[in-house]
Amino acid sequence: MSKSKNPTPSGDQRRRFDPAFKREAVELGRRIGIVQAAADLGIIESNLRNWTKAVDTQGSQAFLPVSQRTDIEAENRRLREENRVLKMEREILKKATAFFAKDGA
């Protein structure tokens, strides 16, 4: 992996890793251990631990750009609300069906 062309404020250059590399590194870390995987890949162990934690907590959304995560989160909120309304409508229909079944007998 090559170093970034944009130096940090302190003048140091930081390495940037693409999401695919991070996911593969996490999988390797799980197979052979974080310490060994970090050494084999030439990365800092704490980076690999942080990437592993991100995958564990965020799943498939780990390493997505913020704009994509925001879109996904908005879609999740919309779907949760739609699900809540549908459950409420279903309960109303159940009660109506029971009412009319009892009333017609």
Z-matrix of the N, CA and C atoms (Angstrom, degrees):
N
C 1 1.452
C 2 1.516 1 107.44
N 3 1.286 2 116.65 1 133.27
C 4 1.458 3 119.67 2 -178.94
C 5 1.520 4 110.20 3 -88.27
N 6 1.319 5 113.92 4 157.96
C 7 1.456 6 119.25 5 179.06
C 8 1.514 7 109.73 6 -76.19
N 9 1.322 8 114.90 7 151.94
C 10 1.458 9 121.58 8 178.17
C 11 1.524 10 109.96 9 -68.58
N 12 1.312 11 116.19 10 150.28
C 13 1.460 12 121.50 11 177.67
C 14 1.520 13 112.02 12 -80.01
N 15 1.330 14 117.36 13 -16.28
C 16 1.463 15 121.40 14 -177.95
C 17 1.522 16 109.57 15 -94.60
N 18 1.323 17 118.16 16 110.54
C 19 1.457 18 119.34 17 179.00
C 20 1.521 19 110.97 18 -70.94
N 21 1.328 20 115.25 19 152.17
C 22 1.455 21 120.53 20 175.96
C 23 1.522 22 108.34 21 -73.40
N 24 1.342 23 118.31 22 167.09
C 25 1.461 24 120.13 23 -178.70
C 26 1.529 25 113.10 24 -55.46
N 27 1.328 26 117.84 25 -29.33
C 28 1.457 27 120.03 26 -178.63
C 29 1.523 28 111.79 27 -79.60
N 30 1.320 29 117.45 28 -5.70
C 31 1.448 30 121.02 29 -179.99
C 32 1.526 31 112.78 30 98.42
N 33 1.329 32 117.42 31 -12.84
C 34 1.463 33 121.16 32 177.29
C 35 1.513 34 109.44 33 -75.34
N 36 1.319 35 115.59 34 152.16
C 37 1.458 36 119.25 35 175.40
C 38 1.519 37 108.55 36 -101.97
N 39 1.313 38 115.88 37 140.07
C 40 1.457 39 121.57 38 -178.77
C 41 1.509 40 110.08 39 -107.42
N 42 1.304 41 115.67 40 144.75
C 43 1.453 42 120.61 41 174.65
C 44 1.519 43 108.27 42 -83.58
N 45 1.311 44 116.01 43 141.51
C 46 1.468 45 121.86 44 178.09
C 47 1.521 46 107.53 45 -114.56
N 48 1.319 47 116.34 46 138.03
C 49 1.454 48 121.21 47 -178.88
C 50 1.518 49 109.13 48 -120.88
N 51 1.313 50 116.24 49 136.05
C 52 1.462 51 118.91 50 -179.93
C 53 1.533 52 109.72 51 -77.77
N 54 1.335 53 116.76 52 160.29
C 55 1.468 54 120.78 53 -177.03
C 56 1.528 55 113.67 54 -57.20
N 57 1.318 56 118.17 55 -37.24
C 58 1.465 57 120.58 56 -179.40
C 59 1.527 58 110.32 57 -63.80
N 60 1.321 59 117.11 58 -41.75
C 61 1.469 60 120.72 59 178.20
C 62 1.529 61 109.91 60 -62.03
N 63 1.330 62 116.71 61 -43.70
C 64 1.462 63 120.61 62 -178.87
C 65 1.530 64 111.03 63 -61.66
N 66 1.348 65 116.35 64 -44.82
C 67 1.469 66 119.82 65 179.65
C 68 1.529 67 111.16 66 -62.54
N 69 1.329 68 116.26 67 -43.71
C 70 1.464 69 120.05 68 179.31
C 71 1.527 70 110.61 69 -65.46
N 72 1.313 71 117.34 70 -38.33
C 73 1.464 72 121.07 71 178.27
C 74 1.524 73 110.47 72 -63.65
N 75 1.325 74 116.80 73 -41.40
C 76 1.469 75 120.74 74 178.75
C 77 1.525 76 109.79 75 -62.76
N 78 1.326 77 116.97 76 -44.02
C 79 1.467 78 119.73 77 179.28
C 80 1.520 79 111.24 78 -63.40
N 81 1.331 80 116.96 79 -42.04
C 82 1.453 81 120.38 80 177.15
C 83 1.519 82 110.22 81 -62.50
N 84 1.323 83 117.05 82 -42.96
C 85 1.463 84 121.49 83 178.09
C 86 1.512 85 112.44 84 -59.51
N 87 1.300 86 116.64 85 -35.59
C 88 1.468 87 120.17 86 178.59
C 89 1.527 88 111.19 87 -72.92
N 90 1.333 89 115.99 88 -31.66
C 91 1.467 90 119.10 89 -179.27
C 92 1.530 91 112.70 90 -77.46
N 93 1.340 92 116.61 91 -46.69
C 94 1.464 93 118.82 92 -172.61
C 95 1.522 94 113.51 93 -113.34
N 96 1.326 95 116.96 94 -2.62
C 97 1.459 96 120.85 95 -179.47
C 98 1.518 97 110.66 96 103.71
N 99 1.306 98 114.89 97 144.26
C 100 1.459 99 120.78 98 -175.05
C 101 1.523 100 111.82 99 -64.69
N 102 1.316 101 117.16 100 -43.13
C 103 1.463 102 120.57 101 -177.43
C 104 1.530 103 110.13 102 -61.02
N 105 1.332 104 116.30 103 -48.91
C 106 1.464 105 120.48 104 -178.14
C 107 1.534 106 111.30 105 -67.08
N 108 1.332 107 116.89 106 -42.04
C 109 1.466 108 120.26 107 -179.37
C 110 1.527 109 110.68 108 -63.43
N 111 1.320 110 117.13 109 -43.03
C 112 1.463 111 120.37 110 179.11
C 113 1.528 112 110.50 111 -61.77
N 114 1.321 113 116.54 112 -42.76
C 115 1.470 114 119.91 113 178.82
C 116 1.524 115 110.46 114 -64.32
N 117 1.328 116 117.36 115 -44.34
C 118 1.468 117 121.35 116 -178.84
C 119 1.528 118 111.65 117 -63.28
N 120 1.334 119 116.46 118 -36.71
C 121 1.461 120 120.79 119 -177.06
C 122 1.530 121 112.90 120 -88.14
N 123 1.321 122 116.52 121 -10.29
C 124 1.460 123 120.20 122 -179.54
C 125 1.519 124 112.93 123 71.23
N 126 1.333 125 115.14 124 35.30
C 127 1.470 126 119.64 125 178.92
C 128 1.524 127 109.32 126 -119.70
N 129 1.299 128 115.33 127 165.79
C 130 1.457 129 120.80 128 -179.71
C 131 1.528 130 108.62 129 -76.16
N 132 1.310 131 115.48 130 134.57
C 133 1.461 132 121.80 131 -177.86
C 134 1.527 133 111.94 132 -56.34
N 135 1.333 134 117.13 133 -39.84
C 136 1.470 135 119.87 134 -178.72
C 137 1.529 136 111.01 135 -64.81
N 138 1.340 137 117.75 136 -32.98
C 139 1.468 138 119.70 137 175.35
C 140 1.518 139 110.15 138 -60.83
N 141 1.319 140 115.74 139 -48.06
C 142 1.464 141 119.58 140 -178.43
C 143 1.525 142 111.01 141 -63.72
N 144 1.323 143 117.41 142 -38.17
C 145 1.476 144 120.18 143 176.90
C 146 1.539 145 110.17 144 -63.86
N 147 1.330 146 116.73 145 -42.53
C 148 1.474 147 120.30 146 178.82
C 149 1.520 148 111.08 147 -64.63
N 150 1.331 149 117.41 148 -41.45
C 151 1.462 150 120.58 149 178.72
C 152 1.523 151 110.51 150 -64.00
N 153 1.326 152 116.46 151 -39.82
C 154 1.474 153 120.64 152 179.05
C 155 1.523 154 109.74 153 -64.01
N 156 1.324 155 116.86 154 -43.12
C 157 1.467 156 120.73 155 178.51
C 158 1.530 157 110.17 156 -62.81
N 159 1.328 158 117.35 157 -40.40
C 160 1.465 159 121.15 158 179.29
C 161 1.524 160 110.82 159 -62.21
N 162 1.322 161 117.06 160 -42.53
C 163 1.470 162 120.45 161 178.77
C 164 1.526 163 109.93 162 -65.98
N 165 1.339 164 116.89 163 -40.34
C 166 1.463 165 120.34 164 -179.92
C 167 1.524 166 112.01 165 -64.79
N 168 1.326 167 117.67 166 -38.49
C 169 1.465 168 119.83 167 -176.17
C 170 1.524 169 113.64 168 -89.95
N 171 1.353 170 117.42 169 -32.68
C 172 1.465 171 120.44 170 -174.32
C 173 1.513 172 113.40 171 -107.51
N 174 1.315 173 117.29 172 -9.91
C 175 1.463 174 120.50 173 178.65
C 176 1.516 175 112.62 174 58.76
N 177 1.321 176 115.07 175 -131.03
C 178 1.467 177 120.21 176 -175.95
C 179 1.528 178 112.95 177 -68.24
N 180 1.321 179 117.57 178 -14.57
C 181 1.460 180 120.35 179 179.29
C 182 1.523 181 113.16 180 -85.46
N 183 1.327 182 116.79 181 -7.69
C 184 1.462 183 119.60 182 178.25
C 185 1.520 184 109.26 183 -60.59
N 186 1.294 185 115.82 184 136.46
C 187 1.459 186 124.72 185 175.85
C 188 1.525 187 113.77 186 73.97
N 189 1.335 188 118.77 187 7.22
C 190 1.462 189 119.84 188 174.16
C 191 1.522 190 108.58 189 -76.32
N 192 1.327 191 117.43 190 148.79
C 193 1.462 192 118.92 191 173.83
C 194 1.529 193 110.39 192 -59.96
N 195 1.309 194 116.39 193 150.77
C 196 1.468 195 121.45 194 -176.85
C 197 1.527 196 111.12 195 -55.00
N 198 1.322 197 118.26 196 -40.06
C 199 1.464 198 120.69 197 -178.26
C 200 1.523 199 111.20 198 -61.83
N 201 1.327 200 118.03 199 -39.08
C 202 1.465 201 120.27 200 178.49
C 203 1.515 202 111.21 201 -70.72
N 204 1.353 203 117.23 202 -38.87
C 205 1.459 204 119.46 203 177.90
C 206 1.516 205 110.29 204 -62.77
N 207 1.320 206 117.22 205 -40.11
C 208 1.458 207 121.52 206 179.63
C 209 1.523 208 110.16 207 -62.71
N 210 1.326 209 117.28 208 -42.67
C 211 1.460 210 120.92 209 177.81
C 212 1.523 211 110.94 210 -61.97
N 213 1.311 212 116.55 211 -43.40
C 214 1.467 213 121.02 212 -179.85
C 215 1.522 214 110.46 213 -65.92
N 216 1.324 215 117.04 214 -42.61
C 217 1.461 216 120.67 215 178.87
C 218 1.527 217 110.74 216 -63.16
N 219 1.325 218 117.64 217 -40.54
C 220 1.465 219 120.95 218 178.51
C 221 1.533 220 110.08 219 -64.31
N 222 1.313 221 116.68 220 -42.25
C 223 1.469 222 120.65 221 177.63
C 224 1.523 223 110.50 222 -63.34
N 225 1.323 224 117.46 223 -40.88
C 226 1.469 225 120.60 224 177.52
C 227 1.522 226 111.38 225 -61.98
N 228 1.331 227 117.34 226 -42.68
C 229 1.473 228 120.13 227 177.70
C 230 1.521 229 110.94 228 -61.95
N 231 1.335 230 116.32 229 -43.50
C 232 1.465 231 120.47 230 179.89
C 233 1.525 232 110.41 231 -62.52
N 234 1.318 233 116.96 232 -43.48
C 235 1.470 234 120.66 233 -179.13
C 236 1.531 235 111.82 234 -68.64
N 237 1.330 236 117.14 235 -36.56
C 238 1.473 237 119.21 236 177.17
C 239 1.535 238 110.92 237 -63.55
N 240 1.333 239 115.42 238 -42.49
C 241 1.471 240 119.26 239 178.41
C 242 1.520 241 110.69 240 -64.00
N 243 1.329 242 116.82 241 -43.69
C 244 1.461 243 120.94 242 178.14
C 245 1.528 244 110.17 243 -61.03
N 246 1.311 245 117.20 244 -41.13
C 247 1.458 246 121.91 245 178.74
C 248 1.531 247 110.88 246 -63.28
N 249 1.338 248 116.67 247 -41.26
C 250 1.467 249 120.95 248 178.92
C 251 1.526 250 110.74 249 -62.02
N 252 1.329 251 116.67 250 -43.73
C 253 1.467 252 121.03 251 -179.99
C 254 1.526 253 110.27 252 -65.03
N 255 1.307 254 117.23 253 -43.64
C 256 1.469 255 120.76 254 -179.78
C 257 1.518 256 111.68 255 -63.06
N 258 1.323 257 117.57 256 -39.48
C 259 1.474 258 120.55 257 177.62
C 260 1.531 259 110.24 258 -64.00
N 261 1.339 260 116.13 259 -41.00
C 262 1.458 261 120.40 260 179.48
C 263 1.535 262 110.07 261 -64.30
N 264 1.327 263 116.71 262 -43.84
C 265 1.467 264 120.25 263 178.69
C 266 1.522 265 111.19 264 -62.90
N 267 1.326 266 116.79 265 -39.60
C 268 1.460 267 120.59 266 178.86
C 269 1.534 268 110.75 267 -62.25
N 270 1.330 269 116.89 268 -42.28
C 271 1.464 270 120.42 269 178.93
C 272 1.528 271 111.16 270 -63.82
N 273 1.328 272 116.67 271 -39.25
C 274 1.469 273 120.09 272 177.79
C 275 1.524 274 110.17 273 -63.17
N 276 1.326 275 116.88 274 -43.93
C 277 1.468 276 120.59 275 178.95
C 278 1.525 277 111.68 276 -63.85
N 279 1.321 278 118.21 277 -38.33
C 280 1.469 279 121.45 278 177.27
C 281 1.531 280 110.08 279 -60.60
N 282 1.334 281 115.54 280 -46.40
C 283 1.466 282 120.35 281 -178.63
C 284 1.526 283 110.65 282 -65.66
N 285 1.336 284 116.51 283 -40.33
C 286 1.459 285 119.47 284 178.66
C 287 1.512 286 111.24 285 -65.12
N 288 1.334 287 116.76 286 -41.29
C 289 1.466 288 120.51 287 178.81
C 290 1.518 289 110.64 288 -62.56
N 291 1.309 290 117.70 289 -43.74
C 292 1.465 291 121.95 290 179.10
C 293 1.540 292 110.32 291 -64.48
N 294 1.333 293 117.01 292 -39.94
C 295 1.464 294 121.53 293 179.91
C 296 1.525 295 110.75 294 -62.83
N 297 1.351 296 116.54 295 -49.30
C 298 1.443 297 119.79 296 -177.32
C 299 1.522 298 112.01 297 -70.99
N 300 1.329 299 117.45 298 -32.33
C 301 1.469 300 120.13 299 178.03
C 302 1.528 301 109.21 300 -66.83
N 303 1.313 302 117.56 301 -39.79
C 304 1.459 303 121.83 302 179.95
C 305 1.524 304 109.81 303 -72.17
N 306 1.313 305 118.69 304 -39.29
C 307 1.447 306 123.50 305 -176.86
C 308 1.529 307 111.73 306 -70.18
N 309 1.341 308 117.83 307 -33.03
C 310 1.453 309 121.39 308 -177.45
C 311 1.522 310 113.66 309 -83.36
N 312 1.298 311 118.84 310 -12.61
C 313 1.464 312 121.01 311 -175.61
C 314 1.485 313 113.69 312 -81.76
